[in-house]
Amino acid sequence: MTPYFLFQIESHSFLIETHRLVEILQTYEIYDIPRSPKHILGFTAFRGSIAVLINLQSLLKVSPPTPKSRLIIFEYEHHNVGIIVDFVDMAHPLVSASTDLKHPLQTFLRQSYLHNDQIVRVLDLDALIKAL
């Protein structure tokens, strides 16, 4: 089974493959990108690189990030992309699950798993970024 990181944004829980992960930052600055779409939060600089930040909070229609939020940076086609999340951790153990529950990001979700009695789904980062 592919190893995953679990992350949460308010009550929404998702998984991303660990091999996509570049960095998890506790402190970061967000720089504005003029005239960017509302789902692009801005960009941040880290270790001599930059990452464009996706605003999943606006896609999920939840509250904006807080100062306690973390930044997950992952790789997409040799570029760095970031998502601000409320919580991040290794996800184990996972058990395959099926669900008919609808989700605001349904189009960008793949297989479902049961983790600590909660349904979590793999976020298809490629599909999400292409749609933005």
Backbone as ProteinMPNN parsed JSONL, in Angstrom:
{"seq_chain_A": "MTPYFLFQIESHSFLIETHRLVEILQTYEIYDIPRSPKHILGFTAFRGSIAVLINLQSLLKVSPPTPKSRLIIFEYEHHNVGIIVDFVDMAHPLVSASTDLKHPLQTFLRQSYLHNDQIVRVLDLDALIKAL", "coords_chain_A": {"N_chain_A": [[0.841, -1.183, 0.0], [0.488, 2.226, -0.757], [2.255, 4.716, 1.038], [0.82, 7.375, 2.972], [0.274, 10.857, 3.766], [-1.784, 12.342, 6.147], [-4.002, 15.047, 6.118], [-5.808, 17.826, 7.475], [-8.449, 20.145, 6.992], [-10.335, 22.163, 8.691], [-13.193, 20.289, 9.251], [-12.684, 18.53, 7.231], [-10.931, 15.795, 5.94], [-8.043, 14.589, 4.314], [-5.88, 12.647, 2.15], [-2.519, 12.544, 0.975], [-0.012, 11.295, -1.207], [3.061, 10.233, 0.183], [5.419, 10.425, -1.316], [5.079, 12.671, -2.859], [5.438, 14.798, -1.229], [7.294, 17.656, -0.31], [7.997, 19.45, 1.706], [7.067, 20.408, 5.053], [5.926, 23.22, 6.551], [6.013, 25.228, 9.467], [6.185, 27.916, 9.948], [5.754, 30.66, 7.804], [5.624, 33.039, 5.133], [3.151, 34.727, 3.242], [2.967, 35.86, 0.01], [1.379, 38.149, -2.084], [-0.133, 37.541, -5.274], [-0.717, 39.524, -7.821], [-3.878, 39.97, -9.43], [-4.515, 37.247, -9.452], [-6.403, 34.162, -9.646], [-9.219, 33.489, -7.412], [-8.785, 31.114, -6.091], [-6.121, 30.865, -5.809], [-3.892, 31.535, -3.394], [-1.547, 32.923, -3.119], [2.016, 33.192, -2.999], [4.881, 31.542, -1.532], [8.181, 31.716, -0.161], [10.854, 29.438, 0.249], [13.759, 27.775, 1.347], [15.311, 28.797, -0.825], [13.618, 28.452, -2.957], [10.374, 28.819, -4.544], [6.844, 28.513, -3.879], [3.661, 28.153, -5.217], [0.569, 28.9, -3.718], [-2.322, 27.085, -3.109], [-5.663, 27.845, -2.472], [-7.398, 26.001, -0.686], [-9.286, 26.334, 1.248], [-11.117, 28.222, 0.255], [-12.234, 26.734, -1.825], [-13.466, 24.746, -0.379], [-15.224, 26.21, 1.021], [-14.828, 27.133, 3.7], [-13.573, 28.538, 6.819], [-10.86, 30.963, 6.678], [-7.264, 30.229, 6.753], [-5.527, 29.896, 9.927], [-3.179, 31.437, 12.271], [-1.988, 29.2, 13.441], [-1.943, 27.293, 11.517], [-0.467, 24.92, 9.212], [1.857, 24.597, 6.497], [1.82, 22.651, 3.698], [4.028, 21.574, 1.318], [4.245, 20.374, -1.916], [5.297, 18.456, -4.791], [4.613, 19.213, -8.153], [4.733, 18.429, -11.402], [7.516, 19.175, -11.55], [7.431, 21.578, -10.187], [6.845, 23.56, -7.25], [4.102, 23.421, -5.099], [1.76, 24.636, -2.752], [-0.35, 23.933, 0.099], [-2.346, 25.217, 2.627], [-2.971, 23.957, 5.791], [-4.822, 22.663, 8.627], [-3.929, 20.587, 10.202], [-1.482, 18.018, 10.116], [-0.175, 14.75, 9.544], [1.372, 11.474, 9.626], [-0.457, 8.918, 8.029], [-1.68, 6.096, 9.283], [-2.914, 3.145, 10.7], [-4.392, 2.244, 7.535], [-7.493, 1.313, 6.117], [-9.169, -0.009, 3.377], [-12.131, 1.525, 2.143], [-15.553, 2.116, 1.242], [-17.718, 4.663, 0.084], [-20.684, 6.591, -0.209], [-20.925, 9.177, 0.285], [-21.258, 12.578, -0.486], [-19.007, 15.171, -1.481], [-17.533, 18.459, -1.343], [-15.257, 18.611, -2.958], [-15.443, 16.476, -4.672], [-14.86, 15.781, -7.373], [-12.117, 15.769, -7.39], [-11.233, 13.712, -5.829], [-9.973, 10.499, -4.956], [-9.617, 7.075, -4.177], [-11.137, 5.789, -1.135], [-10.495, 5.535, 2.379], [-10.548, 4.034, 5.636], [-9.748, 5.573, 8.578], [-8.911, 5.676, 11.853], [-11.666, 5.343, 12.535], [-12.844, 7.128, 10.772], [-13.824, 8.31, 7.572], [-11.523, 8.899, 5.056], [-10.123, 10.475, 2.179], [-8.157, 10.12, -0.773], [-6.588, 12.87, -2.13], [-6.585, 13.988, -5.371], [-4.076, 15.488, -6.566], [-3.022, 16.277, -9.047], [-5.288, 16.446, -10.776], [-6.716, 18.434, -9.419], [-5.0, 20.711, -9.576], [-4.796, 21.038, -12.363], [-7.412, 21.767, -12.924], [-7.599, 24.288, -11.863]], "CA_chain_A": [[0.0, 0.0, 0.0], [1.188, 3.499, -0.823], [2.186, 5.494, 2.29], [0.139, 8.649, 2.818], [0.155, 11.842, 4.828], [-3.138, 12.787, 6.41], [-4.109, 16.442, 6.516], [-7.168, 18.275, 7.723], [-8.859, 21.542, 6.898], [-11.547, 22.107, 9.515], [-13.654, 18.908, 9.44], [-12.368, 17.762, 6.018], [-9.675, 15.049, 6.028], [-7.566, 14.121, 3.011], [-4.593, 11.962, 2.086], [-1.657, 12.731, -0.196], [1.079, 10.331, -1.223], [4.262, 10.793, 0.823], [6.47, 10.725, -2.29], [4.814, 14.004, -3.434], [5.729, 15.802, -0.217], [8.602, 18.302, -0.337], [8.281, 20.127, 2.978], [5.968, 20.883, 5.9], [6.419, 24.425, 7.221], [5.204, 25.783, 10.549], [6.195, 29.37, 9.773], [5.862, 31.017, 6.388], [4.998, 34.301, 4.725], [2.404, 34.623, 1.994], [3.094, 37.043, -0.84], [0.257, 38.28, -3.007], [0.075, 37.49, -6.715], [-1.765, 40.407, -8.367], [-4.847, 39.468, -10.416], [-4.591, 35.785, -9.48], [-7.751, 33.648, -9.362], [-9.497, 33.438, -5.975], [-8.314, 29.861, -5.523], [-4.673, 30.985, -5.604], [-3.719, 32.358, -2.209], [-0.332, 33.717, -3.289], [3.175, 32.295, -3.048], [5.798, 31.643, -0.411], [9.57, 31.365, -0.453], [11.461, 28.513, 1.212], [15.004, 27.122, 0.904], [15.735, 29.296, -2.126], [12.598, 28.133, -3.966], [9.053, 29.387, -4.266], [5.712, 27.61, -4.066], [2.353, 28.781, -5.381], [-0.308, 28.36, -2.687], [-3.713, 26.858, -3.484], [-6.574, 28.188, -1.389], [-8.418, 24.962, -0.554], [-10.345, 26.846, 2.12], [-12.161, 28.839, -0.575], [-12.908, 25.663, -2.556], [-14.293, 24.009, 0.583], [-16.13, 27.184, 1.648], [-14.604, 27.129, 5.144], [-12.843, 29.701, 7.335], [-9.477, 31.077, 6.206], [-6.257, 29.647, 7.639], [-5.2, 30.602, 11.164], [-1.723, 31.457, 12.508], [-1.517, 27.867, 13.844], [-1.982, 26.408, 10.351], [0.786, 24.441, 8.631], [1.926, 24.655, 5.038], [2.351, 21.453, 3.041], [4.528, 21.848, -0.036], [4.412, 19.147, -2.67], [5.789, 18.648, -6.154], [3.705, 19.011, -9.28], [5.438, 18.652, -12.667], [8.79, 19.851, -11.25], [7.166, 22.862, -9.539], [6.373, 23.439, -5.879], [2.757, 23.926, -4.852], [1.477, 24.506, -1.337], [-1.707, 23.955, 0.654], [-2.343, 25.526, 4.049], [-3.834, 22.981, 6.462], [-4.928, 22.809, 10.075], [-3.269, 19.465, 10.863], [-0.852, 17.064, 9.2], [0.475, 13.647, 10.232], [1.387, 10.232, 8.856], [-1.729, 8.197, 8.116], [-1.561, 4.653, 9.4], [-3.159, 2.231, 9.581], [-5.52, 2.562, 6.646], [-8.28, 0.18, 5.642], [-10.012, 0.402, 2.246], [-13.539, 1.75, 2.478], [-16.346, 2.712, 0.169], [-18.675, 5.619, 0.619], [-21.521, 7.316, -1.155], [-21.013, 10.548, 0.776], [-20.847, 13.619, -1.425], [-18.001, 16.072, -0.929], [-17.346, 19.626, -2.218], [-14.143, 18.377, -3.896], [-15.676, 15.129, -5.193], [-14.177, 15.608, -8.658], [-10.672, 15.653, -7.18], [-10.975, 12.685, -4.828], [-9.828, 9.127, -5.453], [-10.077, 6.025, -3.276], [-11.469, 6.111, 0.248], [-9.956, 4.662, 3.413], [-11.0, 4.246, 6.992], [-8.62, 5.907, 9.455], [-9.432, 6.042, 13.177], [-13.132, 5.383, 12.433], [-13.262, 8.26, 9.95], [-13.555, 8.144, 6.143], [-10.607, 9.873, 4.467], [-9.979, 10.204, 0.753], [-6.937, 10.577, -1.418], [-6.783, 14.049, -2.963], [-5.896, 13.892, -6.657], [-3.437, 16.789, -6.72], [-2.875, 16.609, -10.464], [-6.591, 16.882, -11.286], [-7.044, 19.692, -8.765], [-4.193, 21.792, -10.131], [-5.196, 21.244, -13.764], [-8.727, 22.424, -12.964], [-7.469, 25.677, -11.456]], "C_chain_A": [[0.883, 1.242, 0.0], [1.125, 4.206, 0.534], [1.616, 6.897, 2.025], [0.37, 9.553, 4.025], [-1.313, 12.207, 4.926], [-3.092, 14.273, 6.716], [-5.569, 16.816, 6.647], [-7.29, 19.766, 7.509], [-10.249, 21.566, 7.514], [-11.97, 20.65, 9.646], [-13.347, 18.006, 8.244], [-10.999, 17.109, 6.162], [-9.32, 14.474, 4.669], [-6.244, 13.388, 3.177], [-3.847, 12.428, 0.849], [-0.497, 11.75, -0.071], [2.349, 10.97, -0.65], [5.344, 11.141, -0.197], [6.273, 12.089, -2.955], [5.262, 15.124, -2.499], [7.162, 16.332, -0.329], [8.96, 18.819, 1.049], [6.967, 20.38, 3.725], [6.533, 22.044, 6.7], [5.446, 24.868, 8.312], [5.131, 27.294, 10.458], [6.454, 29.676, 8.305], [5.231, 32.384, 6.186], [4.294, 34.069, 3.402], [2.528, 35.944, 1.256], [1.982, 37.019, -1.878], [0.718, 38.13, -4.459], [-1.044, 38.332, -7.323], [-2.585, 39.721, -9.45], [-4.889, 37.942, -10.526], [-6.02, 35.337, -9.188], [-7.956, 33.504, -7.852], [-9.012, 32.15, -5.32], [-6.792, 29.789, -5.422], [-4.466, 31.995, -4.486], [-2.54, 33.319, -2.349], [0.836, 32.768, -3.482], [3.999, 32.494, -1.794], [7.189, 31.24, -0.877], [10.075, 30.432, 0.646], [12.693, 27.887, 0.584], [15.452, 27.541, -0.498], [14.782, 28.987, -3.265], [11.326, 28.887, -3.633], [7.998, 28.308, -4.498], [4.451, 28.449, -4.21], [1.411, 28.097, -4.4], [-1.746, 28.28, -3.187], [-4.585, 27.132, -2.267], [-7.686, 27.142, -1.316], [-9.565, 25.415, 0.336], [-11.47, 27.482, 1.299], [-12.916, 27.784, -1.378], [-13.855, 24.879, -1.651], [-15.341, 24.894, 1.251], [-16.065, 27.109, 3.177], [-13.808, 28.372, 5.532], [-11.426, 29.751, 6.775], [-8.499, 30.465, 7.196], [-6.017, 30.524, 8.87], [-3.686, 30.645, 11.327], [-1.156, 30.097, 12.929], [-1.473, 26.886, 12.68], [-0.565, 26.043, 9.899], [0.703, 24.561, 7.114], [2.563, 23.375, 4.531], [2.785, 21.87, 1.646], [4.776, 20.512, -0.71], [4.847, 19.483, -4.086], [4.697, 18.34, -7.166], [4.448, 19.397, -10.548], [6.673, 19.537, -12.477], [8.621, 21.257, -10.696], [6.676, 22.589, -8.127], [5.021, 24.12, -5.739], [2.469, 23.693, -3.373], [0.003, 24.561, -1.012], [-1.571, 24.253, 2.136], [-3.388, 24.656, 4.727], [-3.837, 23.237, 7.967], [-4.117, 21.757, 10.824], [-2.648, 18.584, 9.796], [-0.112, 16.014, 10.018], [0.555, 12.46, 9.275], [0.056, 9.528, 9.065], [-1.453, 6.703, 8.145], [-2.33, 4.226, 10.623], [-4.372, 2.677, 8.772], [-6.188, 1.27, 6.197], [-9.156, 0.694, 4.504], [-11.462, 0.514, 2.683], [-14.254, 2.269, 1.248], [-17.375, 3.624, 0.819], [-19.466, 6.25, -0.508], [-21.656, 8.773, -0.739], [-20.515, 11.525, -0.275], [-19.902, 14.584, -0.72], [-17.828, 17.242, -1.882], [-16.229, 19.45, -3.256], [-14.243, 17.01, -4.572], [-14.903, 14.837, -6.479], [-12.696, 15.319, -8.493], [-10.298, 14.595, -6.15], [-10.896, 11.318, -5.484], [-10.315, 8.163, -4.382], [-10.285, 6.519, -1.838], [-10.858, 5.081, 1.182], [-10.608, 4.996, 4.74], [-9.77, 4.464, 7.86], [-9.181, 6.405, 10.773], [-10.943, 6.269, 13.139], [-13.661, 6.57, 11.635], [-12.913, 7.956, 8.491], [-12.624, 9.267, 5.689], [-10.386, 9.472, 3.014], [-8.674, 10.77, 0.232], [-7.279, 11.748, -2.329], [-5.944, 13.891, -4.223], [-5.317, 15.269, -6.978], [-3.329, 17.211, -8.178], [-4.193, 17.137, -11.044], [-6.984, 18.23, -10.699], [-6.298, 20.858, -9.398], [-4.571, 22.067, -11.589], [-6.511, 21.985, -13.881], [-8.65, 23.901, -12.578], [-6.886, 26.472, -12.587]], "O_chain_A": [[1.905, 1.289, 0.685], [0.05, 4.29, 1.127], [1.894, 7.513, 0.997], [0.623, 9.091, 5.138], [-1.998, 12.361, 3.915], [-2.242, 14.722, 7.485], [-6.447, 16.218, 6.024], [-6.377, 20.54, 7.798], [-11.211, 21.059, 6.937], [-11.176, 19.835, 10.114], [-13.716, 16.831, 8.25], [-10.016, 17.783, 6.469], [-10.175, 13.941, 3.961], [-5.579, 13.496, 4.208], [-4.449, 12.676, -0.195], [-0.061, 11.42, 1.032], [2.669, 12.115, -0.966], [6.119, 12.069, 0.035], [7.21, 12.613, -3.557], [5.445, 16.263, -2.929], [8.116, 15.56, -0.43], [10.087, 18.648, 1.511], [5.908, 20.542, 3.118], [7.503, 21.881, 7.44], [4.231, 24.884, 8.116], [4.128, 27.893, 10.846], [7.271, 29.025, 7.654], [4.403, 32.823, 6.984], [4.77, 33.319, 2.55], [2.233, 37.008, 1.801], [1.692, 35.981, -2.472], [1.821, 38.542, -4.819], [-2.198, 37.903, -7.34], [-2.051, 38.984, -10.279], [-5.256, 37.405, -11.571], [-6.772, 36.068, -8.542], [-6.987, 33.407, -7.099], [-8.848, 32.109, -4.101], [-6.24, 28.772, -5.0], [-4.822, 33.166, -4.619], [-2.542, 34.402, -1.763], [0.686, 31.685, -4.047], [3.84, 33.485, -1.082], [7.347, 30.518, -1.861], [9.763, 30.614, 1.823], [12.671, 27.509, -0.588], [15.925, 26.707, -1.27], [15.107, 29.236, -4.426], [11.212, 29.513, -2.578], [8.226, 27.33, -5.211], [4.205, 29.352, -3.411], [1.435, 26.875, -4.255], [-2.317, 29.277, -3.631], [-4.271, 26.697, -1.16], [-8.785, 27.364, -1.823], [-10.69, 24.936, 0.195], [-12.646, 27.298, 1.614], [-14.12, 27.923, -1.591], [-14.905, 24.409, -2.089], [-16.228, 24.407, 1.952], [-17.089, 27.033, 3.857], [-13.417, 29.161, 4.671], [-10.851, 28.716, 6.436], [-8.854, 30.21, 8.347], [-6.269, 31.729, 8.853], [-2.974, 29.958, 10.595], [0.045, 29.867, 12.785], [-1.009, 25.757, 12.845], [0.397, 26.762, 10.17], [-0.382, 24.619, 6.534], [3.697, 23.049, 4.883], [2.006, 22.448, 0.888], [5.431, 19.63, -0.153], [4.777, 20.632, -4.523], [3.967, 17.356, -7.053], [4.762, 20.57, -10.749], [6.84, 20.536, -13.178], [9.561, 22.051, -10.727], [6.154, 21.511, -7.842], [4.822, 25.244, -6.199], [2.881, 22.681, -2.806], [-0.792, 25.153, -1.742], [-0.775, 23.618, 2.829], [-4.544, 24.613, 4.305], [-2.972, 23.932, 8.5], [-3.669, 21.995, 11.946], [-3.204, 18.417, 8.71], [0.498, 16.322, 11.042], [-0.112, 12.442, 8.241], [-0.493, 9.545, 10.166], [-1.04, 6.119, 7.143], [-2.36, 5.009, 11.573], [-5.249, 3.387, 9.264], [-5.524, 0.267, 5.934], [-9.816, 1.723, 4.65], [-11.955, -0.284, 3.48], [-13.631, 2.797, 0.327], [-17.833, 3.39, 1.937], [-18.967, 6.418, -1.621], [-22.419, 9.523, -1.346], [-19.464, 11.314, -0.881], [-19.993, 14.785, 0.491], [-17.956, 17.072, -3.095], [-16.263, 20.077, -4.315], [-13.231, 16.453, -4.997], [-14.354, 13.747, -6.637], [-12.083, 14.693, -9.359], [-9.172, 14.583, -5.652], [-11.63, 11.01, -6.422], [-11.335, 8.42, -3.743], [-9.701, 7.51, -1.399], [-10.718, 3.91, 0.832], [-11.143, 6.087, 4.939], [-8.858, 3.637, 7.876], [-9.852, 7.436, 10.815], [-11.438, 7.274, 13.651], [-14.812, 6.969, 11.81], [-11.845, 7.416, 8.202], [-12.907, 10.444, 5.912], [-10.451, 8.294, 2.661], [-8.162, 11.769, 0.737], [-8.149, 11.639, -3.193], [-4.732, 13.686, -4.148], [-5.983, 16.108, -7.585], [-3.526, 18.382, -8.503], [-4.204, 18.161, -11.726], [-7.527, 19.079, -11.406], [-6.901, 21.882, -9.72], [-4.655, 23.226, -11.993], [-6.714, 22.749, -14.825], [-9.537, 24.68, -12.927], [-6.69, 27.68, -12.456]]}, "name": "protein", "num_of_chains": 1, "seq": "MTPYFLFQIESHSFLIETHRLVEILQTYEIYDIPRSPKHILGFTAFRGSIAVLINLQSLLKVSPPTPKSRLIIFEYEHHNVGIIVDFVDMAHPLVSASTDLKHPLQTFLRQSYLHNDQIVRVLDLDALIKAL"}
